[in-house]
């Protein structure tokens, strides 16, 4: 078990190194530089600014210098925000994206798993067809459609919830963005939970329990739920990282000051340090989420411990 954990950690380090390398050279291939859009800057001043940030050096020198800085925990200075440290930008914006991702994950788990479990318990009934129909609608409707509709109905129309803005201390401002972001993940979770529960319900021990007169609810919740959640758990880890990194549209719709807006602005202006740091942060989150998912899967399925 310990050997497998060490192998996964080494794989994660290798993936981060490849991600860093690919992102660095892709950013260098952008057709514009961080200061080319500043029309009013004379050429000699631009040359001094590029020399200050080390952008006048060969690409290979910049790469190894940037890699060494990352190994020492230095993410550099933003080229767009007047030399503000990238670590400070992330420290300011990322907690909001993380809070939004956690709220959306609560919505996904609270809707997807009960819906999938209910659909499996009522297989081939109207409840099953209705639940999976709702799940398909959640998969097909994109966030930029659901978000404005919810904001218009519950925010501007009924005035029950804030339509825009984000207050960390006011949970009411979390509801509409979290629902918009979490519905698609809830739809996938419901389908995965249904498939896992149906597979578990077809096992011999379930038929034995039914023959002994064990109530159906007890069989479903006590004997089948743990094994039936294995496919859903394998999806939860990457999905959570995806919710945090994929909240750019939601942040734009509801005017949420998260990391996504900084990332988009960095791409528009060629702000290499912010792009690189954001990609590395999101990549680290996905690797950690996959790692934790593997550990939970081993806990749910003891047979994996012997592999």
Protein Blocks (a to p, Z undefined) as FASTA:
>chain_A
ZZmmmmmmmmmmmmmmmmmmmmmmmmmmpcbdfklmmmklcfklmmmmmmmnopmpcfkl
mmmmmmmmmmnopabjafklgoiafklmmmmmmmmmmmmmmmmmmmmmmmmmmmmmmmmm
mgoiaklmmmmmmmmmmmmpcfklmmmmmmmmmmmmnomacfbdcdfklmklmmmmmmmm
mmmmmmmmmmmmmmmmmmmmmpmklmmmmmnopafklmmmmmmmmmmmmmmmmmmmmmmm
mmmmmmmmmmmmnopabfklmmmmmmmnopaklmmmmmmmmmmmmmmmmmmmmmmmmmmm
mmlmmZZ
